[in-house]
Amino acid sequence: MLQIISGLSRDVRQYLVITFSYWTFTISDGALRMLVVLYFHQLGYSPLEVAMLFVLYEFFGIVTNLIGGWLAARLGLNVTMHLGLLLQVIALSMLLVDPQWLSVAYVMVAQALSGIAKDLNKMSAKSSIKMLVADDQQSTLYRWIALLTGSKNALKGFGFFVGAALLTWLGFRGAILTMTVVLFVVLLLSAYLLDRQLGKASFKPKFRDIFSKSPAVNRLSVARFFLFGSRDIWFVVALPVFLHAQLQWPAIYVGALLAIWVVGYGIVQAAAPKLTGYSKAHAPDGQTVWRWSLPLMLLPMLIAAAVYFDWMLMAALTAGLMVYGVVFAINSAVHSYLIVAYADASGVSLDVGFYYMANAAGRLLGTLLSGWIYMWAGLAACLLVSALMIAMASLISLKLPRNGA
């Protein structure tokens, strides 16, 4: 095995180190979310209290992506990636205290650290790929970004199962301790193997440079805001509540469906270059975003009609959700490639951080609207607003650069 690794090129070896670290972190992130939800539900926390545990997690995603890119440009992506791993180890360690200490406020702080860690790690991993691929190898960049992004989402879904299994076998503290030890070992290995100069900007960016000056990056960021808001506005709260409360699905069935969806979503993202026909030809551009956003806009409208008219509801929701997942995954993969392609190579983490700040802001807005709209108008209304937000993302994408333009 060591001989095979040593025979690989330097860039491929670095890519494997980054990917392995990112994979391990992602499994821990999914497992931690499932552990917190199940364990605190068992302790008698209300659904609202359990939901509140993740508010700071999502909020700090906005802050971290905005500032993290600036830090990475000044200190290097090596530093921010390992800082993310270290913060996750600290967040996990905080949960090893006596259960009497695990108040809502205390766990919210631990989750806030985990949210910071997650976005530092994600921003660093995706930005690093830009530094390993030459400018004239855009199809390679697309494949590597798609593989990294798709595998992340598949493994996060797998992490849901890991968290539930560890809770069953080892209990809450045993599960947390196991994850802490594994992640700390990965941190040490990555710190030893990863290039220490990776991702340092050729200049020392000022704090005001966290806001992108690239029109393409700004437009893509706004489109990403609406894209991920459109998903979470019905997927995060409205859909699971509807399945459980209206269709009387047991909680374990709801969780299994969502976990399978996330795993499948990740697999499709990883295969996006082949599905879009760009793996061996040329890389996607703004027209690709526009073309794939149109069917995505239609799907929530069709599902909303089935919900409103109560027409084959079970089949419409499950089949519609799966088809939506395929199309959304392709949209997301193309977006993830374009931000890395558009980013300025001299300070790639600045542009990538700004972009994922917009992503986190869209997720936070979508999560809040999901609960509010569902409470007042139901799932069909959430789906219609989702279609409207996709339309906004589509219109913005018309202004994105096109190959040869």
N, C-alpha and C positions, 0 to 999 in steps of 0.2 A: 504493500500500500504506500509506504513512504517513498519507494522508488518511483511509483507512478506519479505521486504528487511532485517529487523533485524534478521529474521530466517535463512538467508543464511549464508554460511561459510564466514570467513574473506577473503579468496582468491577470492571467487566469487564476493563479494561486491567490492573488489578492481578492479577486472576485469571490472565490470559494470561501475565504476567511470571512469576508463581509456577509455573504449569504448565510453561512452557518451560524454566525453570531445573531443575525437578524431572525433566522428561523427559531433559534432557541428562545430568544426574547419574545417572539410572537406567540409561541406555545404558552409561555409563562403568563403573557398578558391575557389570552383567552381563558386559561385555567383559573387565573386569579379572579376574573370577572364572575365566572361560574361559581367558584368557591364562595365569594362574598354574597352573591345573590342567594344561593341555597342555604348557606350556614346562617345568615342573619334572618332569613325567612323562618328557619327552624327555631331560632331564638324568640320568635314572636314579633319581629319587626313588621310594621304595616307596609303594604306595597309602596306608599308614598315615602316612607322612611328609607326603604331599600333604594328607591329611585334617587333620593337626595344624596345617597352615598357617592353617586357618579357625577353630580353637578360640577364639582371642582375639577374632576378628571377631564371633562369636556372643555370647561372654561380655560384651563391652563394649556389645552392644546392650541388655542388661539395665541396666547401669550408666548408659549415656547416656540412655536413655528416662526413668529415674528422676530423674536430676539435670538433664537438658536442659530439661524442662518448667519447672523452678524458675528456671533461668537465663533462659529465654525470657520468663517473666513479669516478671522484674526488668529485663532488658536490652532486650527486644523481640524479636519473631519475625524481624524484619529481620536482627538481629545473629546469631542462631543459625543461620538459613538460610545466610548468607554464611560463617559460621564452618565450617559443614559443607562447603561448596564449597571453601574454602581448605584444610581438612584433607585433602580428597580429592586436591587438587593436590599437597600435600606428600607424601602416601602414594605417589602415582604417581611423584613425583620421586625418592623413596627407591629406587625400583627401576631407576633409570637408572645406578646405580653399576656398577663393574666386576663381571662375573658371578662372580668369585671371592669377592666379599663376600656373595653371596646365599645365606647359610646359612639353615637352618630357623628359627633364633631371630630372625635379622634380618628375614626375610620375615614372620614372625608379628607382629613389631612394626609393620611397614608395614600389614599386614592389620588389626591392632587399630585403627590410625588410620583406616583405611577404614571399619571397622565403626562407629566413633564418628561419622564424617562422614555415613554413610548414615542413621543414626537421627536425628541432628540435622536433616538435610535433610528427612526424611520427617515427623517430628514438626512441624517448622516449617511445611511446606507444608500439611499437613492442618489444623493449628490456624488458619492464616491464613484459610482459607475461611470459618470461623465468623465472623470479623470483617467479612466482605464481604457477608453475607446477613442480612437482617432476620429477627427471630424469627418473624414471621408468614408467612415464605416457606419452610416446611420442605420442600416438594416440590422447590423450586429447590436447597436445600442438599443434598438426597438426590441429585439429578442431578449436581451439581457434584462431590460427593465420589465418587460412583460413577465418573464420567468420569476424575477424577484417579487414583483407585486402580486402575481397570481398565487405563488407559493405562500406568500404571507397570509393572504386571506384564507386559503385552504387550511393552513396550519392553525390559524386563529380558530376556525371552526373545530378542528381536531382538538385544540386546547380546551374547548368546552367539555369534550368527553374526558380529557385528561383530568380536569378539575373535579368533575363529578366522580370519576373513578378513584382518585386519590382521597377524596373526602370519604368515600365509602370504605376504602381499605385502611386508611391511616388516620382518619379523623382530621379536623381542621388544622390543628397545630402540627401534626405529622406531615400533612400535605404541604403546608407553608414551609416547614423546615427543609423538606426534600427539594422543593423548588429553589429555595434560597441557596442551598449548597451547590446544586447543579449550575445555577446561573453564575455563581461566584467562580466556579472552575472555568466556565466559558469565558468570563471576563479576563481571567489570568492568561488563558491561551490566546485570546484575541489581542491582548495588550502586547504579548510577546511576538506574534506573527505579523501584525498589521504595520504597514509603512508609517513611520512616525511623522513624515512630512505630508501625508496625504491631505489634499484639499486646502492647504493654506493659500490664501489669496496672494497675488503678486504685489498687492498694495495693502495698506492698513485702512480698511473702510471705517468711515465715521458712522456714528449711530444713525444719522439721518439716511444713510444708504440702505437701511433695512427696507425702505419703500422702493419698489422697483421703478426704474426709469424706462423700461422697455414696454412699448405699446402692446406688443404681442403677449408678453408675460402678464400684463395688467388685464388684457381682455380674456386670456385663458383663465386667469384667477377668478374673475367675476363669473365666467361660465361654470367653473368648478364649484363656486359658491352655490349657484342655483341647481347644478346637477346633484350634488350630495344632499342639499336641502330637500330636493324632490324625492329622494329615496327615503330619507329618515322621517319625512312628514307622515308617512303611512306605515313604514316598516318597523320602527322602533317601539312605539307604544300602541298605536291604533290597531295594527294587525294582530299582535298576540292577545290583546284584550278582547278583540272581536271574536277570535277563535275560541278563547276560553269562556267568555261570558255569553256570547250569542249562540255559538255552535256547540257549546258544552264539551269542547275538547279537554281531556285531562292535561294538566300542566306539563307532564313529561312528553306528551305528544307534540305540544306546541314547541317545547324546547328542542325536540328532535328534528322537527321540520325546519326550524330556523338554523340549527347547526348544519343540517344537510345542505340547506340553501347556501350558507356561507362557504362550505367546502366546495360545492359545485361552482359557485361564483369564482372562487380562486382558481380552480382548474381551467375554467374558460378564459380567465385573464391570462394565464400562462400560455394558453394556446392561441391567443388573439392574433399574433403575427400570421399564423397559417389560416385562421378563419377569415381574416381581412384580405388575404392574398398579397401581403406585403413582405413576406419573409425572405424572398429571393429577388424581388423586383426593386421597388423603391420604398422609402419610408412614408408613413402617413403625413398628411398636412391638414390645414384648416378645412378643406373640402371633405375630408374623411370624417371629421367631427360632425359636420353638418349632415352628411348622408346617414350616419348611424344614429343621430339624435331623433330623426323623424319617426322610425318605428318605435323608439322608446317612448315618445310622446303619445303615440296611439294606444299603447298597451294599458296604462292606467285608466284611460277613458273607457276601454272595453270592459275592464274589470269592474269599474264603477257602475257601468250599466247593468252588469250581471248582479251586483250587490243591490242596486236600487230596485230592480224588477224581480229580485229573488229568483233568478233563472239559473238552474243547475249550479247552485252556489258553491258547493263543495268542490266540484270539478273545475269551475271557473277560477276559484281562488288558488287551488293547488297548481293547476296547469298554468294559469296566468302568472303565478309567482315564479315558476320555473322558467318560462319563456322570458319574462321580464329580467330575471337574473342573468340569462345568457346575453341579452342585448345590453343591459346595463354594464356587465363586466367588460364587454368589448369597448363601450364608450369610455369607461374608466381607464382601461389599458392604453387606449390611444391618447387620452389626456395625460396619463403618467409619462408616456414617452415624450410628448410634445414639450412638457415643461422642462425636461432635462435637455432636450434638443435646443429649445429657445434660450436656456440659461447662459449667461456670460461665463465662459470657461475660466476667466480670471477671478471670479467670485461666485461660483455656481451655487453655493449654499445660500447666498443672499436671495437669489431669485426663487430657488426651490423652497426656502423657508417662508417667503412671502406668499407663495402659491398655496402651500399647505396650511398657512394661517387662514386663507380664504376657505379652504376645505373644512377646517375645524369650525369656523364661524357658520358655514352652511349646515353642518351637522348639528350644532347647538341650536340654531334657529329651527331646523326641521324637527328636532326632538321636542322642543317647547310647543311648536305649532301642532305636532302630532297629538299631544295630550289635549290641548285646548280645543282644536277643531273637532276632534272625535267626541269630546264631552258635549259640545254644543250642536253638532250637525251629523256625526256618524262617520263611518269608514268611507262611504261613497264621496262625501265632501273632501276628505283628506286626499283621495285619489284624484279628484278633479283639480285641486290646488297643485298636486304633484305634476299633473300634465301641464298646467300653466307655468310652473317653474322650469320645466324642461323646455317649453317654448321660448322662455326668456334665454336660457342657455343656448338654444339653437340660433336665435337671432344674433346673439353676441358672437357666436362662432363664425358667422358669415364674414366678419372682418379679420379673421385670422389669416396669416400668410399662407399662400399655396405654393407648392413646388413649381418652379418655372415661372412664377409670376413676378 
